[in-house]
Amino acid sequence: MATPKNTGDTGQARYTYRLRVSATAHTALIGEWNRCRWVWNECVAKSKQVHTHNKATGQKVTCGPARLDTMLTQARQTSAWLREGSSVPQQQTIRDFAKSRAKALKDIKERLPMRQRAGMPRWKKKRQSLPSLNYTRRGFRLKDGRLHLAGGIVVRVVWSRELPAEASSVRVYQDNLGHWYASFVVPAEVQPMPETGRVIGVDWGVKETATTTSDAHDLPHTGHGKTAAAKLARYQRLMARRRPAKGKPASKGYRTAKRQAAKLHRKVARQRQDTGRTWAKRVVRDHDAIAVEDFRPKFLAKSTMARKAADAAISATKRALVEMGRKHRRDVRLVHPAHTTMECASCAARTKHALPLSERTYACTACGAVSPRDKNSARVMLVRAGLAPASAEGVRPDQALPDLAA
């Protein structure tokens, strides 16, 4: 089934389709992946070598994509094994490595703490990394419903829906169940919706995934992971009992249990994605402007709420809301989350101390306003985004949305 997904750029989107891969094509794809994995590992080795050299000598030798491209050209001239594969995915592997390394160096330069910054690129091990091949426009073509990749690889695409436009690139990858997919990058479709005259504020949480200024649009914690926890624990126990010794091949029972666990993980992930996208579509359809807390729950992974926070899928739901708003030309405004639980939505007074999580009611000492803590935070989002809080219940005051009325 094709799943459109925004790539982060408002002008592009991804459409993903299942692939039917023959035995011949599977062998060729694995061969291409082995070459690309070798290129990636060589890039990691060169990067570490340059870092060690610079640290020892005090010099500033660079290891950018241009230099790595030159090394790849020399390696292809001397290695017949590398020349058997297409140069397109190998060059794209270098581009991906360069982006990953640049992101890590930027985070280090900005002195981000270790738990927040991106790590330096690591080795891709044979049995621990899944195949992923990127092809630019010159590396693939679509003909008679089939995907022709550079190097003479032909695979059949399950066209669950048509591509809205010509694709500029494609990523061919395999998931942990062994299924192959093709993800095409195409210009994003814009589908404007009629104006409603309403605005809404969204506050993220763990007890409820999303609390809004409209009671009808709150998103409760669905608990998909909790529902599947018993089955998952059973499969994991089977894997633990049947785990092969180091250097020994896995038994059929171990492989079966591992596959069942992977299928359950995939089912839960799709349930979370469907819940988030369905809720986001309803919010976007009913409101012209959305004030969204720019909450990044990565730090929750190291807290006592890690399991419940992961099951809430706050990041995926927030991303679905932002992407859906851009697709339908709604005004989505990201609000910095600092002190939103300490601020009064009525008078903007701020408490002197942070409220404990056990205190679920916000009582303002300045104006006397009392409201549920999360509802107050959702209204703070509207105020900080420049939207009148009076419009939270569907009433549009004068000049509340001048940019949308134009």
N, C-alpha and C positions, 0 to 999 in steps of 0.2 A: 504494500500500500504506500502511495506517495505521501510524504509529509512535508509541507512547505515550512521553512524555518528561516527567519531573518538572520543574516550573517553578522549583524552588528552595524553594517552600513545600511542606511535607509534606502539606498538605491539597488540593493542586491538581496536575493533570497535563495535558499537551498530547497531543492525538490529531490527527495530520496525515494529510490525504487529498489525493489528486490530483484536480484539477478538469478538466472538459471545458468549455472556454470557446468560445462561438460568436464569429463575427466582430463581431456587434453588442455582445455583452458585453465583448469585448476592447477595443473602442473606448471603451465607457463606463468600464471600469476604468482605462485609460490616462488618460482625461480626469479621473477622480477623483484619480489619482496626481499629475497635473500641478498640480491645485489644492492638494493636500496638500504637495507639494514647494514651491510658492510660499509657503504658510503657514509652513513650516519655515524657508525662507530669510528671510522677513520677521522671524521670531523671532530668528534669528541677527543680522540687521541691527540690530534694536532692542536686543538684548543688548550688542552692541559700542558702539552709540550711548550707552547708559546708562553703560557702563564708562568711555568717554572723558569723558563729562560729569562723572561722579563724580571721576575723576582730576584734571580741570582745576579743578573748583570745591571739592573736598573734601567734597561732600555724599554722602549715602548713599541715593540714589534706587533703589528696588527695581524688578525686572523679572520679577515672578512670574507664575504661570499665570493668576491672577485678572485682572491688568492686560492680559495678552495676550488673554484671552477677550473683554474689553471691546473691544480693538482689532479682533478678528476680527468681532465683531457689527457694529461701525461699517463695516468693510470690506465685509461682505456686504450692508449696506444701500445702499452706493454702487456696488457692482460686480455687474452682472447675471451675469457669468461665474462668480463665486464662488457666487452663489445657485443656479446650475444644478446644483451638486453638493450632496450631503448634508452637513449640519453635523456629523454624528457623527464621521466619520474626520478632519475638520479639527480638531475639538476634541481628539480623541485624539492628533493630531500635536503639539498644544501640550503635552499631558500628557507625551508622550515626550520632547519638548525640555526640559521642566522637570526631568525625572528625570536626563537626561544632563547638564544644566548643574549641577544640585545635586551630582551625583557628582563632577564635575570641581572644583567649588569646595571640596568637602569634602577632596579629596586635596591641593589646594593649601594649605588651612588646616592640614592635618596635616604639611605640608612633606615630602611624599613626593618622591623623586627623579623627574626627568622621565621616565625609562624605565619607571617603575612606575605613575605616576598616569594617570588618564583625561584625555584632552585635552578642551578645550572644544568644543562642537558646531560643526561646519563646514558650509559650503554643500553642498547636494545638487545636483550638476550633472546636466544633462539626460542626457548620454550616459555618465555614470559611476556612476549610482545606479539600483538595481533597485526596481521598484514594491513597496510594502508598505503595506497599508491595515488599520487596526485598527477593529473595530466592537464596541461594547458590546451588551448584551442588547437594548436598544431599537433597535438598528440592523440587526438581521438576524433571520430566522426560517427554520425548516426545514419544507418542505411538499412532500409527494409525492416525497421523495428529492432535492429540489432546494434550493439555498441561495439565498434571496431577501435581497438586500442593500438598504439604504436608498438611495433614488434610482432604484428600479425596475430594478436589475441582477439578473438571474437566471442562475445557473450550475449545471451538473450535477455532482454529487459522485460520485466513484468509491468506493462504500461497500465497501471491502475487509473491513471489520468494523464492527459496530454501536457507536455511542457508548454507554458504560456509564451515562451520566446526561445530564441536560440541560446544555448548554453555557452558560457565563456570558459568554463573549466569543469572538471569532474574529479571526484575522489572515489576510488574503488577500494572498499575495505571489507573485512570479515569480522563478524562479532564473535563473542565467546561461545556461541552455539554452533559455529561453523557456517552460518548463513552469510552470503555475499550481498553487498548493496552498492549502488552507484548514487552518489550525491552530486547533482548538477547545480551549478551557480548560474542563475538567470536574473535579469532585471526584475526588481520587485514590483508586484501589481499593487496599484493604489485603488481602493474601492471606497470612495467617500460615502458616509452615511448622513441621513438627514439630521439637522440640528434638533436638540431636545430642550435646550435652555437650562440644563442641569449640570452641576459640578459635584464632585465627590472627593473625599480624602481617604487615603488607605494607610493603615498602620499595620505592620507585620508583627506576629507574635507566635508563641509556641502552643499555648492553650487553644487559641483560635488562630488559624493560619493568617487570616486577614480580617481586621476589624475596620469597618468603614463608617462614614457619617450617615449612611443609609442602612437601617436594620435589615432591609430586604436583600442587601448585597453582601452581607457578612459571609465569610468562607470558614466554616468550622473545620477543625482538624479531622481529616477523613480516616487516618489510621490504617492505611492500606498495608504498611509494613507490619503493624501489630497483628493484623488479621492473618498474615502469612508466616508469622514468626514460628508457630508450632511446626509447620511443615518444613520450614527452612532448618530448624534445629535438628529435626529428624535426619534430613539429608546430610547435614554437617557431621552428625554423629557417625553415620555410615561411612563418610569419607575418612573420619579420624580413625575408625577401626580398620579400614582397608587401605590406609595410606601405605604406598610401597616404600621399601627401604631405599636409601640413597644409591643411585646407580642402577636400580632395578626397574623394569617396566611396570606400569600400573595395570592392575587387574581389570577385568571387565566390570565387576561390581563397583570398583572405585570410579571408573569412567562414567558408568550409568548414574551414580549418585551425584557426581560432579555436574553432569549435564542437567539433571533434575533441579539442582540448586541454581544453576545458571538460568534455566527457564523460569523459575520462580522469581528470581531477581528481575528478569526482563519484564515479566507480567506486572510486577509492582511498579516498575519504572514507567510503563505505559499507562497504568492506572493513574499515577500521579500526574503524568503529562496531560492525559485526557481531562482530569478534574480541573487542572489549572487553566487549560485552554478554554474549556466550556465556561468556567467562571469569568475569565477575562473577556470573552466575547459578550457575555451578558452585561458586564460593567461598561464596556466600550459602547455597546448599542444604546444604553440608556443615559449616557452622560457625554457632554461636549468637552469637558475639561476634567483631568484627573491629576490630583496631587498625590504622588507616590513617595513613601518614605524610601530613601536611597540606602536601605539597610543591607549590610553585607554580613551574613550569618556565619562566615568562615570560623570565627573565634568560638562559636558554640560547639564545634567538634571536639574541643578540649574541656568542655564543661560537663556538669552532671546531667544536663539536658540534651546531650549529644544525640542519643537514639531518637528521642521524640522530635528534636529539631530536624534531624535528617529525614524522618518520616513525614514531616510537614512540607518538605520540598519548597522552602521559601524562595530560594534563588530561582528555581525553575518557574514558579508561579509568577514571580516578579518579572522575569524575562518574557514570559508569555503575555503579560499585561502590557508591557512596554512595546513589544513587537506588534501586538494587535492594535494598539492605539496608533502607531505609526502607519500601519496598513490602511486603517480607515480614517486617517487624517484627523485624529483627535488631538487635543492639546494635552500632552503628557508632560508634567513638570516633576522632576526629581528633587526631593527636599532632603537636606542634610539632617541626619537623625539625632544630632547632638542635643541633649537636654530636652527632648520632646516630651518625655514623661514628667519633667519637673516644671513645665511651663503651663500657665492657665490659658485656655483658648479664648476666654472672655475678656480678660484684662491684660494679658501678656505678662503677668507677674510670675516670678520664678522662685521656687522654694530654695532654701539655703542648702538643703541636703538631699541627696538622691533617695527616692522612695524605695523601700525594700520590696522584693517581688511578692511577698505575702500580702502587701497592702494593695487591694484591687480597686479602691475608691479614691478619687482625687478630690480633695477639699481645699479650695483656695482660701488662704488666710487674709488676702487683700480684699476680694470682692464677695467672698462667701459662696461662690459657685461650687456645687457638688455634682459630680458625674462619674460614671465608670471610668477607670483609669485609661483603658484603651480607646474608648470613645472620645475622651478629651484629647488624647494624642492624635487621633484621626482629624479632629477639628483644628488642631495646631498645624497639621499639614496644609490645610486650606489657607490658614492665615499666612503662613510662611511663603506659600506659593503665590500670594497676591490675589487669592480668590475670596470673596466675601463669605464668611461662615454662615450667614443667613440663608445662603442658597443651598445649604446642605440637605434641606428637606424638599428640594425641588422648586423653590421659589427663586426666580432670577431677578435680583435687584438691578437698578439702573447702573450701567457702566461696569457690571461685574465681569463681563467677558468682552472687552472692546475689540480684541483681536479676532474673535470668532464671529462677531456681529458684522464685521467689515465684509 
